[in-house]
Amino acid sequence: MAKYKDIAKNIKSRIAHGEFKENEKLPTEKFLMEEYNVSKNTIRNAINILVNSGDLIPIHGSGIYVRKKKYSSVINLSNTRGFASEHPGTSLSREILDFEIIKADNDLALSLNTEIGKKLYYIKRLMIIDNKPIAVEYTYYNTDYVAYLNEDIAKISIFDFLINNLHLQIGFSEKYISTNKLSNQDAKLLNLDDNDFGLIVEDSTYLSNGNQFNYSKIWYNYKYIHLFNSDR
């Protein structure tokens, strides 16, 4: 992982744990350069990541400030690094509901830009934040690019494993948002009533070379989730 991405992740963690407080000014570039022992460009690249993710906000003529978060459960529409990266500083757990290798049918082949019959990792997980059932995730990984996964990895951050262990270079993602009625099973998992609606995010994620390696369909609990996007 590039150094500036490591620094951005570290600063994000420090914000989540209250070291850098909401509405307060971030330390100066010079201070951060000395602390992390890196160049000005590296710090600026790290800060740009956090500005784009909504963690920091630049105030002209004043500096960079930690953005105040209005909600604890947020879908960041610009996020490309998986579920865990959106919820630092929370108690996030994952219950594995299904884990298997399947072959792509016509619909999955279209969703993953691959051929029918391609072997895929299929994982269904219940995402729980601070003891609240937030989402049911159905996710598929193309084995051409994701050579190995297991249930233990699926219980933690899959994207961290892909980046740090398989050394995949994540490029970009495409998100499509809609609503629909939850299945009775998913409504029960989310502690909702039959025929309740869920917020659906379909997420296609690509490597930096443009190859798609992941497709996810996530059903969110409407009681807890909020969408976030930052325009500058």
N, C-alpha and C positions, 0 to 999 in steps of 0.2 A: 504494500500500500504506500502511496506517495506520502512524504513527510507531512505536507500541509493537511492531508486528510486525517492523519493520526492526531495532529494538533487540534483540528476542528472537533474531532470526537472527544478529545480530552477536555477541551473548553466546555463543550456541551454537557459533559458529565459533571464538571465543576459547577456549572449553572444549576443542574438538576439537584445537586447536593447542597446548594445554598452558599457555596464559597463566593460566587459572583451573584449578587442579589438582583432581583427584578427592579427595574426602573433606575438602577445605579449604573454609573459609567464603568465601562470595561477599562482595565489598565491600558496604558499607552502602548503604541507599537514598540517603542524602544524597550519598555519594561518586558513585554512579551518576547521580543527578540532575544534579550539577555536570558530570560528564564528558560526558553526552549532552545537557546543556542542555535538560532537559524537566521536567515536573511529577512529583510523587510518584505520581499516579494512572497516568501513562504508564509509569513504572518498574514499578509493581505489576502492571499489565496484562501487561507483557513477562515479568515473573517468573512470573506465573500460567501463561502459555503453556509456559514451560520446566518448571514443576512438573508440569503435566499431561502433558507429553511425556516425563517421566522423567529430564530432564537435571539438575534441581535437586530438593532435598528440604528442606522446612521443618522445623526442630527447635524445638519450643516453648520459648521462653525463651532461646534461643541464637542463632537466625538462620537464614539460608538457606545450604545447603551444596551443593557439586557432588557429585552422586550417582556412586558408583563403578560402572562398567559391568563386568559379569561376562563379557560376550561381545562380540565385535567385529561379528558379523553378526546383526542383530536386526530383527524386524518389530514396529514399534510400532503396536499396535492402535488407538491414538487419532490416528494421523497422517493428515492430509488433504492433504499437500503433495507427494506423489509420492515416488519411490524415493530420489532424491538427498538429500532432507532427512533421511532416516533414517541416512545414512552419511557425515556430515561428517568431514573429517580422514583419509579413506581414499583410496586410489587406485581411483576408480570409472571404468570405461570401459563403453561400450555398443557392441555389434556389431549393426548393422542387418541383419536377416535377410530382411525383407520390408517394403515401404512402398508402399501404393497406396490409391486411392479406390475403395471398393466400395459396393454397395447392400445395405441391411439385409434379411436374410431374416427369416422369422418368429421364429426364436430370438433373433437380435440385436435385432429390433424390441422384443421383450418385455424383453430385458435392459437396453435403453436407454430404455424408455418412449417409443418413437417409432413411426412408421408404417413398414410394409413398403415397401421401395424407397428409404428415406431415404439420402442420400449420407453415407458415413462415411469418416473417415481410419482405415485399418487399418495397424498397425505391429507387427511382431514383432521383439523385441530380445533379445539375450543379454547379461545383466548380469554384469560381471566386477569383483570387488573384490579388490584386492591379489593379482592374477593367479589368483584362484580363480573358477571359474564358479558363480555364486550362484543365478541364476534365468533362466528363459525367460519373457518377458512377451509376452502377446497383448493388445493394447489397441486400443480403438475410441473415436473422438471424433466427436460429432455436429457436422456442418458448420453447423448452425443457430447454434451457439454458438462453435465453433472455426473461424474463417473461413479460417485459413491455417496450414499446417505444411509443412515439407520435411525431407529427410533430414539436412541439416546441423543443424537444430533437434533432430531426434530423437537425434542423437549426443551432445547435451548434456542439460540438464534441460528437458523439455517444460513442466513446471508453472511453472518460473521464467519461461519465455517467455510462457505464458498470463497470468500475473499481471503481469509487468513490461511486456510489449509489447502484449498484447491487452487488458490491464486487466480481466481476469475477476475477479470477487469469489467466491472459493471458500468454500462454506458448510460442508458436512459430507460424510461418506462412510459407507457401509455395507459391512462386510466379512463374508464368509462363508468359513469355513475347513473344509477337508476333505482327504482323502488319496486317491490313486488311483495306478494303475500309469502310469508315464511311457510315452509313445510311444518306439519305438526311436530315432527321430531326436532327440527331446529328451533321452533318456538319454545319447546320444552327445555332445550339446552340453555336458551337465553332467558329463561324464567318469564316468558311472555305468553299471552293467550293465543289459542288457536285462531287463525285468520288475521293475526296481527301482521303488520307490514315490517319489512326490514329495509335498511339502506344497503344497496348492493354496489360494491366497487369491483369491477373487472380490471385486472392489472396484468399487462403484458410487459415483461422486462427483458431487456436486450443487453448483450455484451457491447464493449466499446467498438468491436468490429462490425456491429450491426446484426449479429446472429441472435435470434430469440432463444432463450434457455428456459423461460418460466412463464406460466400462465396461472393466475389465481382468480378465484371468484370468492369474495368475502362478503358474508351477510352480517351486517352490524346491528346491534341492539339500539333502536332509535332513542331509547331513554337516556343514553349516556354519551352518544357520539356527536361530534361537531366537525364540519369541514373547515379547512384553513387554506388560504392562499395569500401570498404577499405580493402586491404589485408595487414596483418602484418606478 
